[in-house]
Amino acid sequence: MASRKEQKEKLRRERQERERAAAEAAARRRRMGYIAAATLVAAVVIAVVVIAFAGGGSDGKDGSASASSWPSGSVPKQKVADLAAAVKTAGCVYKTPKSEGRGHTTKAVTYKSQPPTSGSHNPVPAHDQAYLKSPGNVHLVHALEHGRVIYWFKPNAPAATRGALKALYDEDKALVVLAPNTAPMPWAVAASAWGKFVGCPKYNDRVPDAFRAFRDANRLKGPEYFPNAE
C-alpha cells in the first residue's frame, strides 16, 4: 500500500502534467493566431497590389488619367466675363477659320487650323474628360461637332500650365474636354469650339478668364446637338 508521501508525489506529478499540457495548448493557440493574422495581412497586401496594377495606373486605354496623374495647379477667380475684353486682356487672339467640312473618315486628317475647329473626323467622338494622352485629333474634332469646347495644350507644356488648365477644367467640366494637341500648334494653349478658337502665345493668369468666357459663349453650339456626356 502506497504511503501518504508517495500519493502526494503522484498528485504533484499529475498536476504538473496537466499544467504542462495546458501551457502547450495555449502556445499552440497563440501560434495559430499569429499564422492567421499573418495570412490575413498577406492577403490584404496582395489585394492592394492587384488593385494598384489593375486600376491604379496613370493613363487609361483611352488616354484618360487619374487626378493624381496631373500636376497640381490653381487658377484665379474670374474677373472679366466679357469675351472680347477677356481675350484682349490675356494677350490672346480670337479667330474663326474657314470651314474644313464635317464628313466622317477612318483615315488620318491634317487640319489647316491649329487648333482644329472643323473638318472630317472619326465616327467615334472623344469623351467629355481630361486627357493626358491625346485620344487623337480626329476624335476630338467630332467632339467639337457635338458642341464641345476643348482646352488644348502642347504635349511638352510646363507642369504649371497643365496643372492650371486641369484646375480650370475641374471648375466646370460640363461639355468640356481637356487634351494635348499632338499636331504642331503655334499657341502655348488654346480653346476651340466648332468654327472658332482662342489662341494664346503663352499661359498667364488672365488666360482662364478668356477660356471661361469662350466656353460659356460656345458650348453646345456645334452643328450636332448632343447635350449628354459622350
Phi, psi and chi 1 to 4 in degrees:
 res  aa     phi    psi   chi1   chi2   chi3   chi4
   1 MET       -  129.1 -174.8  172.9  179.9      -
   2 ALA   -65.0  143.3      -      -      -      -
   3 SER   -76.8  164.5   66.5      -      -      -
   4 ARG   -59.9  -37.8 -175.0  177.4 -178.8   82.9
   5 LYS   -63.2  -42.3 -177.7  177.5 -179.8  179.5
   6 GLU   -65.3  -38.3  -70.5  173.5  -19.2      -
   7 GLN   -63.5  -43.4  -72.2  179.2  -19.0      -
   8 LYS   -61.4  -41.4  -74.0 -175.8  176.7 -179.8
   9 GLU   -64.3  -39.5 -179.2   62.9   22.5      -
  10 LYS   -64.5  -43.5 -179.8 -179.6  178.4 -178.2
  11 LEU   -64.2  -38.6  -69.0  173.6      -      -
  12 ARG   -63.6  -42.9 -175.9 -178.5   66.4   80.7
  13 ARG   -64.8  -39.4  -73.4 -164.9  -59.8  -92.6
  14 GLU   -64.6  -41.1  -70.6  176.3   -9.2      -
  15 ARG   -63.5  -43.2 -175.1 -178.5   69.9 -106.6
  16 GLN   -62.1  -39.5  -70.3  176.7  -20.5      -
  17 GLU   -65.4  -41.1 -179.6   63.1   24.9      -
  18 ARG   -63.2  -43.3  -71.3 -165.8  -60.8  -89.6
  19 GLU   -64.0  -40.3  -69.3  174.1   -9.6      -
  20 ARG   -64.1  -43.7 -176.7 -173.2   62.1   77.7
  21 ALA   -63.0  -42.2      -      -      -      -
  22 ALA   -64.1  -40.5      -      -      -      -
  23 ALA   -64.6  -42.0      -      -      -      -
  24 GLU   -64.8  -39.3  -70.6 -179.9   -6.2      -
  25 ALA   -63.7  -41.6      -      -      -      -
  26 ALA   -64.2  -40.5      -      -      -      -
  27 ALA   -63.8  -40.2      -      -      -      -
  28 ARG   -62.7  -41.7  -76.3 -164.4  -61.4  -89.9
  29 ARG   -62.6  -40.1  -72.4 -165.5  -64.4  -89.9
  30 ARG   -64.4  -43.1  -74.9 -164.3  -63.5  -88.1
  31 ARG   -61.9  -41.7  -72.8 -165.1  -63.8  -88.8
  32 MET   -64.0  -36.6  -67.7  -58.8  -65.2      -
  33 GLY   -65.4  -41.6      -      -      -      -
  34 TYR   -63.8  -41.9  -63.8  151.9      -      -
  35 ILE   -64.0  -42.4  -67.4  171.4      -      -
  36 ALA   -63.5  -42.2      -      -      -      -
  37 ALA   -65.2  -42.6      -      -      -      -
  38 ALA   -63.9  -39.3      -      -      -      -
  39 THR   -63.6  -41.2  -57.9      -      -      -
  40 LEU   -64.2  -44.6  178.3   60.1      -      -
  41 VAL   -62.1  -43.3  170.2      -      -      -
  42 ALA   -61.3  -40.5      -      -      -      -
  43 ALA   -63.9  -40.7      -      -      -      -
  44 VAL   -64.7  -44.1  170.7      -      -      -
  45 VAL   -61.2  -44.5  170.8      -      -      -
  46 ILE   -62.0  -41.4  -68.7  170.8      -      -
  47 ALA   -62.9  -42.0      -      -      -      -
  48 VAL   -63.2  -43.2  169.9      -      -      -
  49 VAL   -63.5  -43.2  171.3      -      -      -
  50 VAL   -61.7  -43.9  169.7      -      -      -
  51 ILE   -63.3  -41.8  -69.0  170.6      -      -
  52 ALA   -61.4  -43.8      -      -      -      -
  53 PHE   -74.9  -30.2  -82.4   97.9      -      -
  54 ALA   -78.3  -40.0      -      -      -      -
  55 GLY  -133.5    2.6      -      -      -      -
  56 GLY   -98.8    6.4      -      -      -      -
  57 GLY   -66.7  159.8      -      -      -      -
  58 SER   -73.5  -37.3   61.1      -      -      -
  59 ASP  -115.8  134.5  -66.0  -28.2      -      -
  60 GLY   -84.2  175.2      -      -      -      -
  61 LYS   -62.3  -27.0  -68.2 -178.7  179.6  179.1
  62 ASP   -94.1    9.1   58.7   -0.7      -      -
  63 GLY    90.0   -2.2      -      -      -      -
  64 SER   -70.4  165.1   60.8      -      -      -
  65 ALA  -142.4  149.9      -      -      -      -
  66 SER   -71.5  159.1   63.8      -      -      -
  67 ALA   -58.8  -36.1      -      -      -      -
  68 SER   -68.8  -14.1   61.0      -      -      -
  69 SER   -77.8  -23.3  -57.9      -      -      -
  70 TRP   -84.8  145.1  -72.6   87.6      -      -
  71 PRO   -63.2  148.6  -17.7   29.4      -      -
  72 SER   -71.3  151.7   60.1      -      -      -
  73 GLY  -167.9  169.7      -      -      -      -
  74 SER  -150.8  161.4   61.2      -      -      -
  75 VAL  -133.2  147.4  -71.2      -      -      -
  76 PRO   -67.9  157.2    6.7   -4.4      -      -
  77 LYS   -66.2  154.7  -67.4 -177.1  178.5 -179.4
  78 GLN   -65.0  134.1 -172.1  168.8   11.2      -
  79 LYS  -118.3  -33.5  -66.1 -179.1  179.2  179.0
  80 VAL  -121.6  120.7 -178.2      -      -      -
  81 ALA  -101.6  -20.6      -      -      -      -
  82 ASP   -72.2  129.5  178.1   76.1      -      -
  83 LEU   -61.6  -52.8  176.9   56.6      -      -
  84 ALA   -60.6  -43.2      -      -      -      -
  85 ALA   -67.0  -41.1      -      -      -      -
  86 ALA   -65.5  -40.7      -      -      -      -
  87 VAL   -64.5  -44.2  169.4      -      -      -
  88 LYS   -65.5  -44.4 -177.9  177.3 -179.8 -179.7
  89 THR   -62.1  -34.3  -58.3      -      -      -
  90 ALA   -79.7   -9.2      -      -      -      -
  91 GLY    77.2   24.2      -      -      -      -
  92 CYS  -101.7  178.8  -55.5      -      -      -
  93 VAL  -128.6  151.3  -62.9      -      -      -
  94 TYR  -114.3  126.1 -179.6   95.3      -      -
  95 LYS  -134.0  152.4  -67.3 -169.1  174.5 -175.8
  96 THR  -125.8   84.4   55.1      -      -      -
  97 PRO   -62.5  158.1  -19.7   32.7      -      -
  98 LYS   -64.1  141.7 -176.8  179.0  178.7 -180.0
  99 SER   -60.6  138.3  173.1      -      -      -
 100 GLU  -108.1   15.1  -62.6 -179.8   39.6      -
 101 GLY    92.9 -176.2      -      -      -      -
 102 ARG  -154.9   32.6   47.8  177.8  -68.5 -144.5
 103 GLY   -79.6  167.1      -      -      -      -
 104 HIS   -95.5  144.1  -75.5 -177.5      -      -
 105 THR  -153.8  152.5 -178.5      -      -      -
 106 THR  -105.3    7.1   55.4      -      -      -
 107 LYS   -95.2  167.5  -61.4  180.0 -180.0  179.5
 108 ALA   -71.1  147.9      -      -      -      -
 109 VAL  -130.4  135.2  179.3      -      -      -
 110 THR  -103.7  115.1  -60.7      -      -      -
 111 TYR   -89.1  137.8  -62.0  101.8      -      -
 112 LYS   -71.4  -35.6  -63.7  177.5 -178.7  178.6
 113 SER   -89.8  136.4  170.8      -      -      -
 114 GLN  -132.9  113.4  -75.6  -58.2  -28.0      -
 115 PRO   -71.6  158.8   31.1  -38.9      -      -
 116 PRO   -67.9  149.1   22.3  -31.4      -      -
 117 THR  -129.8   -6.8   61.3      -      -      -
 118 SER  -168.7 -179.2   64.2      -      -      -
 119 GLY   122.2  170.2      -      -      -      -
 120 SER   -60.4  147.5  -62.5      -      -      -
 121 HIS  -151.9  163.6   47.2  -93.3      -      -
 122 ASN   -66.3  144.8 -169.4  -81.9      -      -
 123 PRO   -60.5  -19.9  -23.8   33.8      -      -
 124 VAL  -100.3  116.9  179.8      -      -      -
 125 PRO   -78.8  154.3   29.8  -35.2      -      -
 126 ALA   -68.8  144.6      -      -      -      -
 127 HIS   -74.5  160.1  -65.7  -66.8      -      -
 128 ASP   -75.5  101.8  -61.5   -7.5      -      -
 129 GLN  -171.8  179.9   62.0 -170.2   53.2      -
 130 ALA   -99.5  131.4      -      -      -      -
 131 TYR  -118.1  128.7  -63.8   88.5      -      -
 132 LEU   -84.6  -31.7  -84.3  175.0      -      -
 133 LYS  -113.4  127.7 -180.0  179.9  177.7 -177.9
 134 SER   -62.3  136.0  174.0      -      -      -
 135 PRO   -77.8   -5.4   30.2  -35.7      -      -
 136 GLY   111.4  131.7      -      -      -      -
 137 ASN   -62.3  -28.2  -76.3    3.3      -      -
 138 VAL   -67.6  -27.6  -71.3      -      -      -
 139 HIS   -82.2  -35.1  -61.6  -80.6      -      -
 140 LEU   -69.2  -36.5  -69.6  164.4      -      -
 141 VAL   -64.7  -34.6  169.6      -      -      -
 142 HIS   -63.3  -36.7 -163.6  162.1      -      -
 143 ALA   -63.8  -36.6      -      -      -      -
 144 LEU   -61.7  -41.3  -67.7  175.9      -      -
 145 GLU   -61.1  -29.5 -174.5 -175.6   35.9      -
 146 HIS   -86.5   11.5  -72.6 -174.5      -      -
 147 GLY    91.6   14.3      -      -      -      -
 148 ARG   -82.7  155.6  -87.4   49.5 -178.1  172.8
 149 VAL  -108.8  133.7  169.3      -      -      -
 150 ILE  -115.5  130.6  -60.3  177.5      -      -
 151 TYR   -93.5  123.9  -60.0  151.2      -      -
 152 TRP  -110.6  147.2  -55.5   86.0      -      -
 153 PHE  -143.3  156.7   58.6   91.0      -      -
 154 LYS   -71.6  146.5  -68.9 -175.3  176.0 -179.1
 155 PRO   -56.8  -28.9  -27.1   36.2      -      -
 156 ASN   -98.1   20.9   62.9  -12.7      -      -
 157 ALA   -60.3  144.9      -      -      -      -
 158 PRO   -58.1  153.2  -22.2   32.6      -      -
 159 ALA   -58.1  -37.6      -      -      -      -
 160 ALA   -62.1  -38.9      -      -      -      -
 161 THR   -68.2  -46.1  -62.3      -      -      -
 162 ARG   -63.0  -39.4  -73.7  179.7  -79.6  124.3
 163 GLY   -65.7  -39.2      -      -      -      -
 164 ALA   -66.8  -43.0      -      -      -      -
 165 LEU   -64.8  -36.3  -71.1  178.6      -      -
 166 LYS   -66.0  -38.3 -178.4   59.6  163.1   55.1
 167 ALA   -64.4  -40.4      -      -      -      -
 168 LEU   -64.9  -42.8  178.3   65.0      -      -
 169 TYR   -61.1  -44.7  167.7   82.1      -      -
 170 ASP   -64.9  -25.0  -72.3  -22.1      -      -
 171 GLU   -64.2  -34.9  180.0 -176.6  -77.6      -
 172 ASP  -158.6   97.6 -172.8  -16.3      -      -
 173 LYS   -89.9   -8.7  -58.9  178.1 -178.2 -179.8
 174 ALA   -60.5  118.9      -      -      -      -
 175 LEU    59.8   33.1  -52.4  174.6      -      -
 176 VAL  -125.1  143.9  178.1      -      -      -
 177 VAL  -126.4  142.4  178.6      -      -      -
 178 LEU  -121.5  125.3  170.7   60.4      -      -
 179 ALA  -158.3  154.2      -      -      -      -
 180 PRO   -77.4  149.1   28.1  -33.5      -      -
 181 ASN   -99.7  110.9 -171.3  -11.9      -      -
 182 THR   -79.4  -11.1   53.6      -      -      -
 183 ALA   -87.8  154.1      -      -      -      -
 184 PRO   -58.0  124.0  -24.1   34.8      -      -
 185 MET  -126.7  128.7 -177.0  172.6   69.0      -
 186 PRO   -75.2    0.4   28.4  -34.7      -      -
 187 TRP  -110.9  147.5  -43.2  103.8      -      -
 188 ALA   -67.7  -43.9      -      -      -      -
 189 VAL  -141.8  157.2  -65.8      -      -      -
 190 ALA  -155.1  161.7      -      -      -      -
 191 ALA  -131.9  132.2      -      -      -      -
 192 SER  -131.8  152.6   70.3      -      -      -
 193 ALA  -133.0  179.2      -      -      -      -
 194 TRP   -64.0  117.5 -171.2  -98.0      -      -
 195 GLY    86.4    3.3      -      -      -      -
 196 LYS  -160.0  159.1   59.3 -160.5   73.0  174.3
 197 PHE  -156.5  161.8   75.4   82.0      -      -
 198 VAL  -116.1  125.3  168.4      -      -      -
 199 GLY  -116.5  136.5      -      -      -      -
 200 CYS  -123.6  122.7  -53.8      -      -      -
 201 PRO   -65.2  -21.3   21.5  -31.2      -      -
 202 LYS  -153.4  156.2   62.6 -179.7 -179.1  179.2
 203 TYR   -86.7  136.8  179.3   84.5      -      -
 204 ASN  -146.7  175.4   57.3   62.0      -      -
 205 ASP   -68.8   -6.7  -75.0  -16.0      -      -
 206 ARG   -96.6  -12.6  -65.0  172.6  -67.3  -79.1
 207 VAL   -60.0  -42.0  167.1      -      -      -
 208 PRO   -53.7  -38.5  -29.4   37.3      -      -
 209 ASP   -65.2  -38.4  -86.8   -1.1      -      -
 210 ALA   -64.1  -41.6      -      -      -      -
 211 PHE   -70.2  -38.2  -78.2   17.5      -      -
 212 ARG   -61.6  -47.3  -72.2  174.9  178.4  122.4
 213 ALA   -65.1  -40.5      -      -      -      -
 214 PHE   -64.5  -44.6 -178.7   85.0      -      -
 215 ARG   -58.6  -49.7  173.1 -161.6   68.1 -155.8
 216 ASP   -67.1  -27.3  -66.2  -16.5      -      -
 217 ALA   -84.5  -19.3      -      -      -      -
 218 ASN  -126.3  -10.7  -67.7  -67.8      -      -
 219 ARG   -71.1  145.4   58.7 -178.8  159.0 -168.8
 220 LEU    62.3   31.2 -149.1   56.1      -      -
 221 LYS  -110.9   13.5  -63.1  -72.2 -177.6   66.5
 222 GLY   -73.7  170.2      -      -      -      -
 223 PRO   -70.9  -16.7   22.2  -31.8      -      -
 224 GLU  -117.2  135.7  -69.1 -173.2    0.5      -
 225 TYR   -95.6  106.3 -174.1   78.5      -      -
 226 PHE  -132.1   85.9  -80.1   82.9      -      -
 227 PRO   -75.1  -15.8   29.9  -36.2      -      -
 228 ASN   -90.9  155.5  -62.8  -39.0      -      -
 229 ALA   -59.8  139.1      -      -      -      -
 230 GLU   -75.6      -  -63.3  -57.9  -39.0      -
